[in-house]
């Protein structure tokens, strides 16, 4: 029997313009769940420090940033912004790998899942960002933790 390598926990991040949804996975790296929602402070460096604290709290060695590519797979303005911010985040988080992962339809999936629980309107908004990060992180875990 060969021994499986230890997989360090990961954090998923949904970079919104007003809020940042954050999810984390269990120590086995099989199940993602919501961790937090950060309100954007207007200071991107401060936001990245807060993300760094959450990643450290989770013991994460990888931060998965959602890449909002268009449905046809091309980069639009939102994807370009996400790529630029992910690059900044990678420079800010020493010792943590930052990877981009296609987040097409994660917010739609998260909204549907939360609506199915009866959450609507304002009660939906706060949880939506963390739920989207959870859907993103779970998809990345299920895809075998790709490093592209």
Backbone as a chain_set.jsonl record, in Angstrom:
{"seq": "XXXXXXXXXXXXXXXXXXXXXXXXXXXXXXXXXXXXXXXXXXXXXXXXXXXXXXXXXXXXXXXXXXXXXXXXXXXXXXXXXXXXXXXXXXXXXXXXXXXXXXXXXXXXXXXXXXXXXXXXXXXXXXXXXXXXXXXXXXXXXXXXXXXX", "coords": {"N": [[0.844, -1.186, 0.0], [0.652, 2.146, -0.958], [1.617, 5.226, 0.472], [-0.452, 8.06, 0.84], [0.179, 11.436, -0.134], [0.391, 14.128, 2.199], [-2.065, 16.555, 2.16], [-2.124, 19.924, 2.355], [-4.42, 22.166, 3.919], [-6.644, 24.291, 2.037], [-7.709, 27.557, 0.94], [-10.506, 29.152, -0.418], [-11.328, 31.905, -2.511], [-13.58, 34.408, -3.334], [-13.485, 37.12, -5.166], [-15.101, 39.955, -4.835], [-16.476, 43.187, -5.755], [-17.437, 44.658, -3.64], [-17.44, 42.947, -1.47], [-15.51, 40.191, -0.132], [-15.684, 36.858, -0.471], [-14.919, 34.047, 1.51], [-13.774, 30.751, 1.793], [-12.98, 27.591, 3.303], [-11.262, 24.429, 3.474], [-11.678, 21.102, 4.81], [-9.299, 19.271, 6.876], [-8.58, 17.009, 5.475], [-8.865, 17.754, 2.916], [-11.137, 17.402, 1.357], [-13.711, 18.44, 1.63], [-15.348, 21.5, 1.272], [-16.195, 24.515, 3.022], [-18.029, 27.455, 4.129], [-16.12, 30.246, 5.33], [-15.728, 33.044, 5.913], [-16.867, 36.438, 5.345], [-15.487, 39.206, 3.963], [-15.729, 42.649, 4.175], [-14.974, 44.95, 1.678], [-12.351, 47.21, 2.216], [-11.466, 49.428, 0.912], [-8.833, 49.704, 0.788], [-6.688, 47.877, -0.786], [-4.339, 46.492, -0.049], [-4.684, 46.215, 2.707], [-6.94, 44.6, 2.682], [-5.807, 42.307, 1.57], [-4.005, 41.629, 3.571], [-5.816, 40.903, 5.552], [-6.968, 38.674, 4.307], [-4.693, 37.084, 4.285], [-4.389, 36.617, 7.029], [-6.682, 35.057, 7.508], [-6.091, 32.858, 5.875], [-3.8, 31.908, 7.161], [-4.89, 31.27, 9.639], [-6.437, 29.111, 8.869], [-4.452, 27.377, 8.247], [-3.635, 27.193, 5.661], [-1.905, 26.413, 2.664], [-2.373, 27.017, 0.15], [-4.148, 29.355, -1.788], [-7.072, 29.689, -3.469], [-8.207, 31.497, -6.068], [-11.083, 32.804, -7.492], [-11.672, 32.864, -10.958], [-13.323, 34.831, -13.066], [-14.104, 34.026, -15.908], [-15.504, 34.59, -19.188], [-18.523, 33.052, -20.492], [-17.799, 31.853, -22.877], [-15.201, 31.244, -22.418], [-13.263, 33.211, -22.623], [-11.248, 35.997, -21.456], [-12.739, 38.665, -19.872], [-13.314, 42.053, -18.718], [-13.724, 41.643, -15.905], [-12.349, 39.249, -15.401], [-9.753, 40.023, -16.059], [-9.313, 41.913, -14.047], [-9.438, 40.205, -11.814], [-7.227, 38.533, -12.294], [-5.135, 40.415, -12.082], [-5.445, 41.227, -9.405], [-5.043, 38.786, -8.125], [-2.358, 38.37, -8.708], [-1.224, 40.455, -7.186], [-2.022, 39.592, -4.66], [-0.612, 37.195, -4.479], [1.987, 38.169, -4.25], [1.775, 39.381, -1.777], [1.232, 37.349, 0.023], [3.407, 35.571, 1.452], [4.943, 32.466, 1.068], [2.62, 31.141, 0.507], [0.806, 29.553, -1.956], [-0.844, 30.968, -4.702], [-3.505, 30.283, -6.695], [-5.389, 30.416, -9.72], [-8.771, 29.705, -10.551], [-11.322, 28.617, -12.666], [-14.352, 30.18, -12.275], [-16.847, 30.154, -13.391], [-20.276, 30.373, -13.204], [-20.385, 29.853, -10.428], [-21.467, 31.693, -8.575], [-24.103, 31.681, -9.373], [-24.776, 28.998, -8.816], [-24.369, 29.023, -6.042], [-26.267, 30.95, -5.247], [-28.636, 29.628, -5.953], [-28.494, 27.387, -4.275], [-28.593, 28.593, -1.727], [-31.068, 29.908, -1.899], [-32.719, 27.726, -2.006], [-32.738, 26.996, 0.616], [-34.384, 28.791, 1.689], [-33.466, 31.347, 2.068], [-33.521, 34.762, 1.327], [-33.263, 37.975, -0.324], [-31.843, 40.475, 1.739], [-30.834, 38.7, 3.691], [-29.763, 36.798, 2.109], [-27.678, 38.057, 0.728], [-25.301, 38.497, 2.386], [-24.411, 35.888, 2.922], [-24.009, 34.908, 0.398], [-21.55, 35.529, -0.869], [-19.604, 34.077, 0.601], [-20.668, 31.571, 0.178], [-20.373, 31.327, -2.589], [-17.588, 31.283, -2.73], [-17.22, 28.871, -1.449], [-18.422, 27.033, -3.225], [-16.677, 27.395, -5.382], [-14.181, 26.556, -4.231], [-14.805, 23.894, -3.603], [-15.241, 22.862, -6.167], [-12.658, 23.095, -7.192], [-11.258, 21.365, -5.486], [-12.573, 18.968, -6.143], [-11.749, 18.744, -8.762], [-9.229, 17.84, -8.513], [-7.293, 19.513, -7.446], [-5.989, 21.37, -9.326], [-3.142, 23.179, -10.672], [-3.005, 25.398, -12.399]], "CA": [[0.0, 0.0, 0.0], [1.433, 3.381, -1.0], [1.125, 6.282, 1.352], [-0.939, 9.261, 0.173], [0.839, 12.64, 0.378], [-0.43, 15.004, 3.041], [-2.528, 17.741, 1.442], [-2.377, 21.043, 3.262], [-5.704, 22.818, 3.662], [-6.679, 25.395, 1.082], [-8.734, 28.576, 1.13], [-11.078, 29.652, -1.665], [-11.625, 33.337, -2.41], [-14.415, 35.015, -4.365], [-13.164, 38.547, -5.099], [-16.152, 40.848, -5.294], [-16.102, 44.602, -5.683], [-17.819, 45.169, -2.315], [-17.131, 41.953, -0.437], [-14.688, 39.048, -0.514], [-16.137, 35.622, 0.159], [-13.807, 33.161, 1.838], [-14.13, 29.397, 2.218], [-11.83, 26.757, 3.625], [-11.6, 23.011, 3.39], [-11.3, 20.294, 5.964], [-7.884, 18.892, 6.867], [-8.374, 15.958, 4.478], [-8.939, 18.36, 1.594], [-12.227, 16.817, 0.576], [-14.969, 19.159, 1.788], [-15.231, 22.954, 1.461], [-17.289, 25.145, 3.764], [-17.827, 28.908, 4.266], [-15.296, 30.698, 6.457], [-15.962, 34.447, 6.285], [-17.09, 37.445, 4.311], [-14.777, 40.442, 4.296], [-16.169, 43.856, 3.478], [-13.836, 45.664, 1.089], [-12.014, 48.376, 3.04], [-10.995, 50.528, 0.078], [-7.376, 49.572, 0.799], [-6.473, 46.503, -1.25], [-3.276, 45.877, 0.748], [-5.3, 45.822, 3.989], [-7.798, 43.452, 2.385], [-4.923, 41.159, 1.373], [-3.497, 41.231, 4.896], [-6.923, 40.193, 6.211], [-7.022, 37.348, 3.676], [-3.527, 36.36, 4.788], [-4.69, 36.162, 8.397], [-7.647, 33.952, 7.403], [-5.375, 31.709, 5.321], [-2.928, 31.401, 8.229], [-5.798, 30.673, 10.619], [-6.868, 27.825, 8.312], [-3.283, 26.568, 7.972], [-3.63, 27.001, 4.213], [-0.692, 26.607, 1.87], [-2.867, 27.399, -1.165], [-5.337, 30.199, -1.878], [-7.687, 29.525, -4.784], [-8.933, 32.718, -6.419], [-12.015, 32.599, -8.591], [-11.404, 33.582, -12.197], [-14.627, 34.965, -13.733], [-14.003, 34.071, -17.368], [-16.789, 34.632, -19.895], [-19.049, 31.719, -20.769], [-17.066, 31.271, -24.009], [-13.847, 30.942, -21.97], [-12.335, 34.332, -22.809], [-11.127, 36.948, -20.355], [-13.342, 39.98, -19.992], [-12.779, 42.988, -17.724], [-13.721, 41.068, -14.555], [-11.262, 38.261, -15.33], [-8.489, 40.752, -16.035], [-9.177, 42.467, -12.689], [-9.145, 39.094, -10.9], [-5.837, 38.128, -12.526], [-4.259, 41.446, -11.518], [-5.498, 41.173, -7.947], [-4.414, 37.527, -7.701], [-0.91, 38.611, -8.753], [-0.907, 41.262, -5.991], [-2.224, 38.734, -3.497], [0.512, 36.252, -4.454], [3.158, 38.889, -3.734], [1.525, 39.731, -0.374], [1.148, 36.148, 0.859], [4.679, 34.848, 1.371], [4.85, 31.06, 1.464], [1.307, 30.613, 0.156], [0.6, 29.517, -3.398], [-2.115, 31.529, -5.16], [-3.881, 29.719, -7.992], [-6.654, 30.864, -10.292], [-9.627, 28.597, -10.975], [-12.523, 29.055, -13.373], [-15.495, 30.263, -11.364], [-18.096, 30.313, -14.142], [-21.54, 29.902, -12.621], [-20.352, 29.557, -8.994], [-22.419, 32.546, -7.873], [-25.437, 31.175, -9.723], [-24.959, 27.775, -8.035], [-24.478, 29.401, -4.628], [-27.558, 31.615, -5.06], [-29.662, 28.586, -6.021], [-28.412, 26.57, -3.062], [-29.079, 29.382, -0.584], [-32.497, 30.144, -2.095], [-33.394, 26.472, -1.678], [-32.869, 26.929, 2.073], [-35.34, 29.806, 2.088], [-32.83, 32.652, 2.266], [-33.849, 35.703, 0.258], [-32.969, 39.393, -0.091], [-30.687, 40.855, 2.554], [-30.252, 37.536, 4.369], [-29.028, 36.062, 1.09], [-26.489, 38.803, 0.298], [-24.115, 38.254, 3.207], [-23.936, 34.519, 2.786], [-23.772, 34.561, -1.0], [-20.126, 35.627, -1.206], [-18.917, 32.924, 1.187], [-21.185, 30.377, -0.501], [-19.73, 31.268, -3.907], [-16.216, 30.835, -2.478], [-17.317, 27.452, -1.1], [-18.657, 26.303, -4.48], [-15.405, 27.48, -6.109], [-13.18, 25.707, -3.595], [-15.213, 22.494, -3.753], [-14.988, 22.49, -7.567], [-11.206, 22.95, -7.325], [-10.905, 20.119, -4.799], [-13.11, 17.863, -6.939], [-10.971, 18.661, -10.005], [-7.908, 17.292, -8.204], [-6.384, 20.583, -7.033], [-5.112, 21.788, -10.429], [-2.222, 24.276, -10.369], [-2.848, 26.318, -13.52]], "C": [[0.883, 1.242, 0.0], [0.779, 4.435, -0.142], [0.719, 7.508, 0.539], [-0.187, 10.472, 0.723], [-0.137, 13.467, 1.213], [-0.802, 16.254, 2.238], [-2.838, 18.833, 2.45], [-3.73, 21.655, 2.934], [-5.566, 23.989, 2.683], [-7.813, 26.339, 1.451], [-9.204, 29.001, -0.259], [-11.521, 31.084, -1.482], [-12.453, 33.783, -3.613], [-14.247, 36.527, -4.233], [-14.302, 39.378, -5.688], [-15.708, 42.293, -5.192], [-16.435, 45.201, -4.322], [-17.421, 44.245, -1.173], [-16.233, 40.87, -1.029], [-15.211, 37.849, 0.264], [-14.951, 34.697, 0.355], [-14.367, 31.822, 2.318], [-12.847, 28.659, 2.566], [-12.241, 25.309, 3.49], [-11.163, 22.3, 4.66], [-9.848, 19.841, 5.824], [-7.584, 17.787, 5.862], [-8.419, 16.51, 3.058], [-10.039, 17.789, 0.726], [-13.512, 17.63, 0.605], [-14.722, 20.636, 2.073], [-16.426, 23.467, 2.243], [-16.987, 26.632, 3.935], [-16.971, 29.239, 5.487], [-15.657, 32.112, 6.88], [-16.361, 35.252, 5.056], [-16.397, 38.705, 4.791], [-15.384, 41.587, 3.497], [-14.925, 44.529, 2.921], [-13.606, 46.944, 1.883], [-11.691, 49.614, 2.206], [-9.477, 50.561, 0.001], [-7.06, 48.116, 0.462], [-5.395, 45.793, -0.436], [-3.813, 45.413, 2.102], [-6.209, 44.611, 3.792], [-6.951, 42.187, 2.23], [-4.307, 40.696, 2.687], [-4.57, 40.453, 5.655], [-7.087, 38.791, 5.624], [-5.858, 36.479, 4.146], [-3.75, 35.816, 6.182], [-5.654, 34.974, 8.362], [-6.979, 32.692, 6.855], [-4.48, 31.079, 6.389], [-3.753, 30.684, 9.299], [-6.232, 29.275, 10.171], [-5.688, 26.879, 8.09], [-3.096, 26.315, 6.483], [-2.265, 27.257, 3.605], [-1.063, 27.042, 0.453], [-4.099, 28.278, -1.002], [-5.83, 30.097, -3.318], [-8.551, 30.742, -5.041], [-9.819, 32.423, -7.619], [-11.683, 33.474, -9.784], [-12.701, 33.654, -12.999], [-14.504, 35.116, -15.253], [-15.406, 34.103, -17.966], [-17.25, 33.205, -20.185], [-18.337, 31.051, -21.94], [-15.602, 30.999, -23.672], [-12.836, 32.057, -22.126], [-12.323, 35.22, -21.567], [-11.815, 38.252, -20.715], [-12.727, 40.882, -18.934], [-12.707, 42.397, -16.31], [-12.592, 40.053, -14.387], [-9.908, 38.957, -15.285], [-8.253, 41.371, -14.655], [-8.807, 41.371, -11.695], [-7.706, 38.626, -11.058], [-4.86, 39.124, -11.89], [-4.263, 41.383, -9.999], [-4.87, 39.89, -7.42], [-2.89, 37.657, -7.719], [-0.46, 39.416, -7.533], [-0.99, 40.409, -4.732], [-1.063, 37.744, -3.361], [1.771, 36.916, -3.911], [3.002, 39.19, -2.235], [1.576, 38.513, 0.552], [2.397, 35.291, 0.679], [4.466, 33.418, 1.866], [3.513, 30.419, 1.176], [1.177, 30.673, -1.362], [-0.775, 30.085, -3.726], [-2.381, 30.972, -6.547], [-5.22, 30.293, -8.425], [-7.443, 29.646, -10.735], [-10.917, 29.162, -11.544], [-13.73, 29.028, -12.434], [-16.824, 30.448, -12.093], [-19.236, 29.63, -13.404], [-21.482, 29.57, -11.131], [-21.348, 30.405, -8.222], [-23.843, 32.094, -8.151], [-25.741, 29.927, -8.912], [-25.159, 28.094, -6.558], [-25.824, 30.051, -4.347], [-28.695, 30.588, -5.055], [-29.688, 27.75, -4.75], [-28.942, 27.322, -1.85], [-30.579, 29.643, -0.698], [-33.296, 28.893, -1.734], [-33.567, 26.301, -0.17], [-33.822, 27.989, 2.606], [-34.745, 31.179, 2.318], [-33.107, 33.532, 1.066], [-33.362, 37.106, 0.651], [-31.719, 39.638, 0.706], [-30.047, 39.665, 3.262], [-29.449, 36.686, 3.387], [-27.687, 36.723, 0.79], [-25.233, 38.459, 1.079], [-23.541, 36.863, 3.03], [-23.552, 34.143, 1.372], [-22.296, 34.564, -1.35], [-19.34, 34.442, -0.649], [-19.387, 31.628, 0.535], [-20.553, 30.222, -1.878], [-18.282, 30.798, -3.758], [-16.198, 29.339, -2.145], [-17.525, 26.594, -2.341], [-17.367, 26.267, -5.302], [-14.381, 26.503, -5.536], [-13.531, 24.232, -3.747], [-14.961, 22.005, -5.179], [-13.494, 22.254, -7.791], [-10.738, 21.654, -6.667], [-11.341, 18.915, -5.639], [-12.339, 17.657, -8.239], [-9.553, 18.147, -9.751], [-6.864, 18.323, -7.874], [-5.452, 21.034, -8.143], [-4.328, 23.042, -10.097], [-2.081, 25.276, -11.489], [-3.122, 27.735, -13.154]], "O": [[1.761, 1.382, 0.852], [-0.445, 4.523, -0.045], [1.456, 7.944, -0.345], [0.065, 10.536, 1.926], [-1.339, 13.489, 0.949], [0.075, 16.928, 1.698], [-3.717, 18.676, 3.298], [-4.139, 21.657, 1.773], [-4.497, 24.583, 2.541], [-8.744, 25.975, 2.17], [-8.393, 29.187, -1.166], [-12.033, 31.449, -0.424], [-12.071, 33.561, -4.762], [-14.789, 37.144, -3.316], [-14.436, 39.482, -6.907], [-14.668, 42.584, -4.601], [-15.784, 46.153, -3.893], [-17.11, 44.689, -0.068], [-16.194, 40.658, -2.241], [-15.184, 37.828, 1.494], [-14.089, 34.576, -0.515], [-15.293, 31.765, 3.127], [-11.758, 29.066, 2.163], [-13.428, 24.996, 3.403], [-10.392, 22.823, 5.464], [-9.241, 20.012, 4.766], [-6.437, 17.644, 5.437], [-8.055, 15.818, 2.107], [-9.897, 17.7, -0.494], [-14.327, 17.519, -0.311], [-13.985, 20.986, 2.995], [-17.529, 22.929, 2.143], [-15.825, 27.034, 3.894], [-17.081, 28.601, 6.534], [-15.871, 32.368, 8.065], [-16.216, 34.819, 3.913], [-16.677, 39.21, 5.878], [-15.531, 41.493, 2.279], [-13.924, 44.662, 3.626], [-14.55, 47.675, 2.185], [-11.647, 50.724, 2.735], [-8.901, 51.344, -0.755], [-7.154, 47.235, 1.318], [-5.528, 44.601, -0.16], [-3.443, 44.344, 2.587], [-6.245, 43.709, 4.63], [-7.336, 41.118, 2.704], [-4.109, 39.498, 2.891], [-4.27, 39.462, 6.321], [-7.319, 37.831, 6.36], [-6.022, 35.281, 4.377], [-3.352, 34.692, 6.49], [-5.472, 34.001, 9.094], [-7.264, 31.586, 7.315], [-4.413, 29.855, 6.503], [-3.362, 29.629, 9.798], [-6.377, 28.369, 10.992], [-5.891, 25.706, 7.778], [-2.468, 25.331, 6.091], [-1.562, 28.194, 3.983], [-0.195, 27.392, -0.347], [-4.98, 27.991, -0.191], [-5.093, 30.383, -4.262], [-9.515, 30.993, -4.318], [-9.372, 31.869, -8.623], [-11.442, 34.673, -9.643], [-13.137, 32.645, -13.554], [-14.762, 36.184, -15.809], [-16.374, 33.692, -17.327], [-16.457, 32.265, -20.129], [-18.27, 29.823, -22.003], [-14.839, 30.569, -24.538], [-11.664, 31.875, -21.798], [-13.244, 35.201, -20.75], [-11.51, 38.866, -21.738], [-11.726, 40.518, -18.317], [-11.731, 42.628, -15.596], [-11.951, 40.008, -13.338], [-9.014, 38.53, -14.555], [-7.13, 41.359, -14.15], [-7.957, 41.58, -10.829], [-7.033, 38.35, -10.065], [-3.888, 38.73, -11.245], [-3.209, 41.473, -9.369], [-4.228, 39.907, -6.37], [-2.21, 37.118, -6.846], [0.56, 39.103, -6.919], [-0.135, 40.496, -3.851], [-0.589, 37.487, -2.255], [2.539, 36.285, -3.186], [3.995, 39.246, -1.51], [1.924, 38.636, 1.726], [2.423, 34.388, -0.158], [3.891, 33.189, 2.931], [3.283, 29.271, 1.556], [1.408, 31.716, -1.975], [-1.764, 29.718, -3.092], [-1.584, 31.163, -7.465], [-6.072, 30.613, -7.596], [-6.875, 28.673, -11.23], [-11.522, 30.069, -10.972], [-14.078, 27.988, -11.876], [-17.816, 30.852, -11.485], [-19.152, 28.459, -13.035], [-22.46, 29.04, -10.603], [-22.009, 29.905, -7.312], [-24.693, 32.123, -7.26], [-26.84, 29.796, -8.372], [-26.017, 27.505, -5.901], [-26.461, 29.753, -3.336], [-29.61, 30.679, -4.237], [-30.753, 27.441, -4.215], [-29.664, 26.751, -1.033], [-31.288, 29.603, 0.308], [-34.411, 28.986, -1.221], [-34.437, 25.552, 0.276], [-34.049, 28.085, 3.813], [-35.459, 32.095, 2.727], [-32.949, 33.105, -0.077], [-33.088, 37.374, 1.821], [-30.659, 39.09, 0.405], [-28.825, 39.63, 3.414], [-28.557, 35.941, 3.792], [-26.677, 36.039, 0.618], [-24.2, 38.159, 0.48], [-22.324, 36.685, 2.992], [-22.841, 33.16, 1.164], [-21.836, 33.675, -2.066], [-18.504, 33.867, -1.346], [-18.602, 30.696, 0.36], [-20.23, 29.108, -2.29], [-17.801, 30.005, -4.567], [-15.265, 28.629, -2.52], [-16.887, 25.553, -2.496], [-17.01, 25.227, -5.855], [-13.786, 25.717, -6.273], [-12.651, 23.409, -3.994], [-14.522, 20.873, -5.382], [-13.109, 21.322, -8.498], [-9.916, 20.931, -7.229], [-10.579, 17.966, -5.824], [-12.275, 16.544, -8.761], [-8.762, 18.035, -10.688], [-5.669, 18.057, -8.002], [-4.239, 21.081, -7.939], [-4.793, 23.88, -9.325], [-1.068, 25.975, -11.521], [-3.027, 28.621, -14.002]]}, "num_chains": 1, "name": "protein.A"}
